[in-house]
């Protein structure tokens, strides 16, 4: 039987054609690293009250326990991706994981607020170095074709599941031990992944003899960091205050300067030619837009369960576990559906399923039942997310030359992360307007519902964008005849 083809090109193979002896061990190590860095975006949320009581943190400092990680993570991601190409994917994976693990020790043992904030920023820096290398390691572990698509689906499921598991893991550790274990749990896991990576992952790099574009690196890193800082400022200052507008506009100006510099540099940090590939540009924009809605959904589902339905942090985490399983199921179904539907139509279908789940969730009630106001819409939303992430990740990396594989992987992660940060800020503003300044369960429910309705509209726009912009199938008729005739 001939394997039906998909319209999503496989990610570019690396220069070294030799595959590892234990590919799924390599994939497991890379995915474990991904899980850790995505988990730490949200795992501290439920531990914040305990941190405040223990370290005497102010409300502003408490916010920066989350923001310090997110800004460093977002700001250094592209630089981390290019460093993986130039200096070695394995080397950057191990370096990033080492920084992340050591910073977790420092954060877990912090005795002063500033020590915790510095440790969280260092965690974000380690995550930015580690994260881009994980996708490149995954795609290089297996040959092009269905096996690589399955590997990407596993990576996508683990990444989405890490964000989903943050509330549950944080609640368990805070309730059973104390807040310090929210960070210290990374240490034994990080040590095991370091050993696995050192033993199983093969070194590969494609930038030998090339220099790091320092002006480009400075511009893009400061630009992304400034923009991310402006986004998180909206939570307290709104969108029109100078302390929000200055970093936002400054970040945009720095990124514009980065594009101008890259267009004239002989060895650019980001060759602008990568965006000439329609699959790369369209898929990254789609990842940004979809991430802007889906990342915020975990936050609003969690606060609805706790602030309206009265769940404890641990109960809220357990309540969302089936939704987390939906991400995994959708991601593992995607490689089976791609040969039948094509990557483009699967991504559009996944976005429509997710939008339907958002619309269902927007019907939430102040006296909502778990089955109809949390379980059902949560599973539908997250299954759709799983279906859309795999084809988009495959298409976003499909146009990368071997020497740009790490950079494009960093771009994929940056698109998702920045989209999530912007979306959470925007939808938080929407929810606040829906609540009209009140904090009663009825007002909060109205605000959360408005945020989910807005998210549904964003996802419908993403589906239309993908339908119009993503590359159309090249060999769909031939693939269809092959699937029917076999042989």
Residue, then its C-alpha position, 0 to 999 in steps of 0.5 A: x500500500x502506498x502511503x497517501x501524501x499530505x499537502x504539508x511539506x515535511x520540515x527540512x532535513x538537517x545537514x547531517x543525514x545520520x539519524x539517532x539510534x533511539x529516535x523516540x528517546x530523543x523525542x522524549x527528551x526534547x518534549x520533556x524540555x518543552x513541557x518544563x518551560x511551558x509549564x513554568x509560564x502558568x504553574x506559579x499562578x496558584x502559588x502566588x498568595x503563598x509567595x506573597x505571605x512568605x516573602x512579603x511581596x507587594x502586589x506589583x512584585x507579585x505580578x512580576x513573578x509571572x511577567x519576569x519569566x514571560x518577558x525574558x522567554x519571549x524576548x530571547x527566543x529568536x536569538x536562542x533559535x539562531x544560536x542553536x543553528x550556529x553553535x549546535x542544537x544539542x549544546x544550546x539544549x543542554x545549556x538552556x536546560x542547565x540555566x533553567x534548572x539552576x535558576x529553579x534552585x535559586x527561585x525555590x530557595x529565595x529568601x527575598x523578593x528580588x531573589x525570586x524575581x531574578x531567578x524567574x528572569x533567569x528561568x525565562x532566559x534558559x527557556x528561550x535558549x532551550x525551547x527553539x532547539x527542542x523542535x529542531x531536535x524532534x524534526x531531526x530525530x526521524x526521517x521525513x514523512x508520517x513519522x516526522x508528522x507524528x513526532x511534531x504532533x507529540x511535541x505540539x501536544x506536550x507543549x499545549x499540555x504543559x500550559x494546561x497542567x500548570x494549574x493542577x501541578x501548582x495546586x498539588x504542590x502548593x497544597x501538599x508541600x509549599x510554594x517552593x516546590x512549584x520551582x524545585x520540582x524542576x530540579x530532579x526532572x531537569x537533571x534527568x532530562x539533562x542526562x537523557x539529552x547528553x546521552x541520546x541527542x546527537x549534535x548538529x549545526x549548520x552555521x559553521x564559519x558564520x558569525x552571530x549578527x550582534x546588531x540584529x540580535x540586540x534589536x530583535x531581543x530588546x524589541x520583543x522584550x520591550x513589546x512584551x513589557x508593554x503588553x503586561x503593563x496593560x493589566x494595571x495601566x490599560x492601553x492608553x497610559x504612557x507606561x504602556x504606550x512607550x514600551x509598546x511603540x518603542x518595541x515596534x520601532x526597534x523591530x522595524x529597525x531590526x527588519x531594516x538592518x536584516x535587509x542589508x546585513x550579509x549574514x543576518x540573524x533572520x534572513x528575511x527570505x524565509x518569509x517568502x515561503x507562503x507556508x512559513x509566513x501564513x502559518x506563523x501569523x495563524x499561530x499568533x492569532x490562534x495563540x492569542x485566543x487559546x492561551x487566554x482560555x486556560x486563564x479564564x476557565x481557571x478563574x471561572x471555576x475558582x471565583x464563580x463556582x467556588x472550586x479550590x485551586x486543586x479542584x480547579x486543576x482536576x476539573x480541567x484535566x479532561x480538557x488537557x487530555x483533549x489537547x493530547x487526543x487532538x494532537x495525536x489524531x492530527x497525523x492520521x487526518x492530515x493525509x485524508x484532509x490535507x494540512x490546510x483543511x485540517x487546520x481550518x477545521x480545528x480552528x472552527x471546532x475550537x471556535x465552537x467550543x469558545x461559543x459554548x463556553x460563553x454560555x457559562x452561568x453563575x450557577x453552572x454545572x460542571x458537565x455543561x459549563x466546564x467539561x463539555x466546552x473545555x474538551x471541545x476547545x482543547x481538542x480543536x487546539x490539538x488538531x490545529x497546532x500540528x499542521x501549522x507547526x509542520x507547515x511553519x517549519x517546511x520552508x526552512x533551509x537546513x541552516x535556518x531550522x533552529x531560527x524558524x523553530x524559534x519563530x514558531x515558539x515566538x509566534x505562539x508565545x507573543x500571541x498568547x501574551x497579547x491575547x491575554x492582555x486584550x481579553x482581560x481588558x474585554x472581561x473587565x469591561x464586561x464585568x463593568x467594574x463589579x466583582x460579584x459572581x454575576x458580573x465576573x461571569x458576564x465578563x468571562x463570557x464576553x471574553x470567550x465570545x470575543x475569542x470565538x470571533x478571533x478564531x473564526x477570523x483565524x479560520x478565514x485567514x488560513x483558508x485564504x492564505x495557507x498554501x493549497x494542496x499541490x497533489x491532492x487529486x493524486x493523493x486521493x487516487x492513491x488512497x483509493x486505489x492502493x497498491 
